[in-house]
Amino acid sequence: MVRGLLGAECVRRAFRFFEEQSKSFDEEHAALVRVPAPPFGESKRAALLREKLEACGLEGASLDGEGNCVALRRGEALRPLLVLSAHLDTVFPEGTDCEVRREPSGLMRAPGVADDGCGLAALVALARALNELKAETHGSILFVGTVGEEGEGDLRGVRHLLTASEWGPSADAFISIDGPGLERITHAALASRRYRVTCRGAGGHSWGDFGVPNPVHALGRAVARLAAYPAPKRPRTTFNVGRIEGGSGVNVIPREARMDVDLRSESPAELGRLDAFFRRAARESAEDENASRRQGAPALEIEIRLIGDRPGGATAPEQPLVRLAAEATRSLGAKPYLDCSSTDSNIAISRGLPAVTIGAGGTSGNTHTLDEWYDPAGRDLGLKRALLVALGVVGLKQ
């Protein structure tokens, strides 16, 4: 299939377009990234993406009920319908300076410039190419900038798109463009569960009230138990306490303390075991802290709240979409490899849709830090691969 596409005049022209317009893609990229998109605050970036997709001639460019930017490039028929997505949000809080700093080499530095600024730039570049070259397809492509891919967003944007919006029943395949690179094909969805654990007590003075149960001590016990968990290397299983906070002073027994915990595994069964171990460890830690309290001191209370639940699964390696992505990668001189990760594709995979996540080309580093960078050298290869895979799904009229 890819060989046939490579011989099409429209595809050859699109490839030249990607090469010749590299500077304009860099400018589009910078324009999107400099608009902040903190967790649960993506609306301004979504509005800018809507304007850009509308300028590319897409139908019905709008923001849906969850805040996703959605626009349709209609083919000869609506089906097959490919959802082509990138995520709008970053991990950085409101007030973060997102201005893009350009280096003489072309390298771009800014929070979120790679994750997932380069994916959003790829959406615009692909829409521009298809529009300017007047490519005609049998099926249709739904361009989507999703909200809530990162952290506590818990994939809320793509959940809404595929479970509650008008597009869910029509979607036939799903591709997420997330981060840089050319070789990676994420076909397996990494399952995860995330918890916020809160301990509350009476508090008091570190000397005068010694023996009153200490919420920080209880969480410390829980962290120690979790750290001792024998996580297997195969299937790969991980845990992380990403945030712990509470208290008001060195000589104050806190009234409250809380921590955020991330649990992941390639195996749903192993994730279930880790999840059960952690919840039991947290409860037992609170019980141990209460057991050592002085007579008459009120007991600690513990709350274990699920704040993220990402389903796992996989699109089989022999599935046509995965094979198409691998063939497209090889056609551009790269060696594809299959990967397992947590992306917007998790929701599509969990619903039985053929889905993969691919990179946008180029390279990056320092992801999720204020010094995140993206090098657009090789961006054109990522765009060429994405175009080949998309056209392979919806079909090019020749």
N, C-alpha and C positions, 0 to 999 in steps of 0.2 A: 504493500500500500504506500509506504513512504517513497519507494523508488518512483512510483507513478506521480506522486505529488512533486517530487524534485524535478521532474521533467515538464511540469506545467509552467507556461509562460508567466502566469499570475504569481506563482510562488517565486520564480526567479526574480521578478520585479520587486516583490516584497523583500526578498533577501537584500537586494541592492538598496532598497529604502532604509532598512535597518542599519546598513553600513553608512549610508550617506547622511542620515539624520542623527547621528550619535550625539552631536553637541546639543541639538534641540531636545533630545531625550534627557540629557543631563539637566537642562534648565527646567523641564517639566518635573523631573524628580525633585530638584531643590525646592521648587515652588510648593509641592505637596508636603515635603518634610518640614518646612519651616512653619507650617500651620500646626500648632500643638494638637495632639490627640491623646490626652491622658485617659486612664481607665474611667469609663462611664462619661467621658467628655469628648466624644469624637465628632460632634455635630458640625463643627466648622470645617474640618478636613473633609467630611462626607459631602458637605455642600460644594466645596471646591471640586471634588472629584465628579460630582454630578454635572457641574458646568462643563468640565473637560470632556466627559463622555457625550454629553448632549452636543457639543461642538463637533464631535466625530460622527454625527448623524444617527446616533442610536435612538431607538424609540423609548418613550415613556420614562426618561431619566428622572428618578425621584428617590426620596428617602422613605423606606417602608416603616411599619409600625414599631420596629425595634431600633431604627436608626441606620439600617444598612442602606448603602447607595446601590440602586438597581437600575440597569438599563439593558434593553434588548436589541440585539442585531438580528433581525428577522431574516430567515432564509426562505427558500421556496415553500417550506412548510414549517410549522412550529417544532415538530418532532423529526428526528431526535433533537432533544434540547440539551445542550452542554452548559453547565454552570461553570464559569471561569472566574475565579475569585482571588482576592488578596485581602489582607486584613488592615483596617484603618488604625487600630489602636496601638499604643506603645505601652511599655511598662513604667514610663516616667510620669511623676505626679504633675498636677497643675502648677504652673509657674516655672517649669523647666524651660531654659533657653534652647530652642530648637533651630536656631539659625545655622545654616549650612556653611561650613568653612571649606573653601576650595584650595587645594595645593597645586603648585605648578605641574606636578605629575598627572593631575586630573583627579586624584583621590579626593573623596568627599568625607567630611567629618561632621557628625551631628547625632544626637540621641535619636535612635529609630531610623537612621538613614538606610540601614540594611534590613532591619526587622520591623516593619516590612515595607519601608519606603521604596525599595527596589521592586517589590512585587506590585505596588500600586502604579509605579512608573511603567512597568511592563504592561499592565492592563491598558493604560492610555496609549502606549506605543502600538500595541496590537490592534486596538480600535482604530487608531489613525491609519495604520497600514491597510486594513481591510476596507476602510471607507475611501481613502484616496485612490486605491487601486481598483475600486468597485468590484471586489471579489464577490462572486455569487455562490452561495452554498445551498445544499439541499435542506439541511436542518438549520437550527437557530442557535445562537450563543447568547446566554444571559451573563452580562458583565456585572460583577458584584464586588463592592467594597464592604467587608463585614465589620461589625463592631464586636467587641468583647471576646477576641481570641485569646488575649493574654490573661494570665493570673486569675483573679476573682471574676473576670468576665465569664469564665466557664463556658466559652463557645456560645454565648447567648445569641449572637447574631446569626450564625449559621443554623443553630437550633430553630430559631424562628423561621428562617427562610425555608427550611426543608420540612418543618412540622406544622407551621401555622400560616404560612403565606400562600398565596395563589399559585406559586411556582413549584411548591413541593411535589404535588402529584404529577407534574409534567416532566420533572428532571429525569434525564436518562443517564447522565454521567456527570462527574464532578472533578474539577481540577483546581487545586489551590496553588498559587505561585507565592512562595514564602521563603524569603531570604535569597542568598546568592547561589552560584554554582551551576554546573552543567551535568555532572555525573549522577547525582543523587536522584533516586526515584523512591519516595516514601509511599509504600503500598500497604504498610501495616500500621495500625492505630495503637499507640501506646496508651493503655488504660491508666487512669490515675484517680485518686481520691484525695481531697484536701479538707483539713479540719481546722477549726478555730476552737481551742480549748481555753475556757475561762474558769479560774478558781476565785472564789469570793469568801472572805472571812471578816472577823470583827476588827482586825488591825490593832495597833497599839504601839507602845514604846519598846524599843529593842531590849532594854534592861528591866524596866518595871513590869512589863507584860510578857516577859519571856515565858514560853510555854503555850501562848496563844498560837493556834495553827497558822503557819505562814504560807500563803498562796505561792510565793516564789519557790519555797522549799519543795512544795508538792510538785510543781512543774519540773523542778530540777530532778526529782526522783523519776518522773515520767521520762524525761530526756535520757537519763542514765539507762533506764530499762530499754528504751527504743534503740539506743546506741549499741546495746548488747545483742540485738536481734541478729540471728545468723542468716543474713540475706544471701540467697544463692547467686552465683555468677551466671548460671544458666538454669532457667530463664533469668535474664538480667532483671534484678529487682533492686529498687533504691528507696531510701527515705531521707527526709530532710526537715529539720526545724529551721524555717526560714526567717522567723521573727519571734522574739520573746520580749515582753515589756510589762512594766508594772512597778508600783512603788513610788515614793515621793522623797525619800532621803535615806542616808546610810544608817541612821539610827531609828528608822520607822519600820514596824512590821506592816507590810502592805495590806490594804483592805482587798485588793484585787490584783491579779496578774493573768496574762493571757499569752498564748503562743499559737503560731500558724504552722501546720505540719503538712508536708507533701509526701504522698505514698505513690509509688509507681511500680509496675511490673509488666513484662512482656506476656505474662501468663495471667489470665483472669483468676484462675484457681489460686495462684501464689499471691496475687493481690488480695484476694479474699482472706487468706491466712494472715498476711501482714496486717490487714485492716482490723481483723478480730484481735490480733495480738496487741496492736496499739491501743485500741479502745479499752481493752482489759487492763493494760499497763497504766493507762491514765486514771482509771477508776481505783485501781489498787494503790496507786501512788497517793491519791487523796485519802484513802482509807488509812494508809500507813502514817501519814502526817497527822490525821485525826487521832490515831491510836496513841500517839506520843504527847497529846496535849495535856495541859495541867487540868486538875479537877475544876469543873464548873465553866471552863472555857467553851464557847460555842464552836461547833464543828464547821469545818470548811464545806462549801458546796461547790460542785464541779459541773460544768456544762460542756458537752462535747457536741459541737455543731458542724455538720457537713456544709462546706462552702464551695465545694467543687467536685463534680463526678463526671469524668470523661470516659465514655465507653471505649472498649478496645475492639479488636477484630482485624481483618485483613482482606484486601482485594487479592485474590489468588494470582501468583506469578504468571500462570498460563492464561489469565483473563486477557481478552483482546486489548483493553486499555493499557495494561502494564506492558504487554508485548509491543504495542505501538510506541509507548514512551521509550522503551529500550531501543527499538529500531531507529527511532528519530535521533536518539543520543549517539548511537554508533555512526549514523550517516554524517554526523558533524565531526567525526574523528575522536570522539570521547568514549570512554569505557564506562557503561552504566553499572550502578550497583543498587541493590534493593535495600531499603532502610525502614526502620521502625521509629516513629516519633509521635508526638502529640501535636496535632494541627487541626485546622478546620475540617480536614478530611475525616476525622474521627466520627463525626456525626453522620456524614454520608455513608461511610463504611458500615456503621452500626445499623443503618436502615436498608442495607443490601444494595446500595448504589455502587457501581464501579467508580472508584475514586483513587486519585494519586495526588501527592504534593510534590512539586518540582521547584527547582531554583530558577532565578531570573537571569542567570549568567553573572559574570564578574566575580569578585572575591570580597571578603569582608573580615573584620576582626573586632575584638573588644565589644561584642554584642551585649546589650543590656547594661552598658556603662555610658557615662557621659562622653567618653572618648570613642564611641562607636564609629567605625569607618567603613566606607564602601569604595572599591576601585571598579569603575565602570568598564575597564578594559576587558573585553570578552562579553559585554552585555549583549551584543548583536547575536552571539551564538545561543544565548539563553532565549532570546526572542524568536530566533529561527526554530529552535526546538519546540517552544510553546505553540508556534503557528502550525508546525507540522502535526503535532498531536491534536490540536483543536480541529484542524481541517480533516484529519483522519477520522474523527468522531462524527462531525456533521456532514462531511462529504463536500467536495469542491465540484461545482458545475464547470465542465470544460467543453 
